[in-house]
């Protein structure tokens, strides 16, 4: 079965040095956005290339919390520059 594809609607920091820009097509291990991606993607119905992203370890906790509060996950701040 093919994975669902989603498009980022806003930029997301993937790690301390890499930001994924809005408009990037991504997939998820369980075919559903989790963690920082909740509320920042829209599902695509057409075929095309996609970037597979790792879901955060606490994705299920974040998904449950967001379901209870009805809020999207907070946008994490970019990492501070080291001097």
Buried (B, 14 or more C-beta within 10 A) or exposed (E): EEEBBBBBEEBBBBEEEEEBEEEBBBBBEEEBBBBBBBBBBEEBEEEEEBEEBEBBEEBEEBBEEBEEEEEEBEEEEEEEEEE
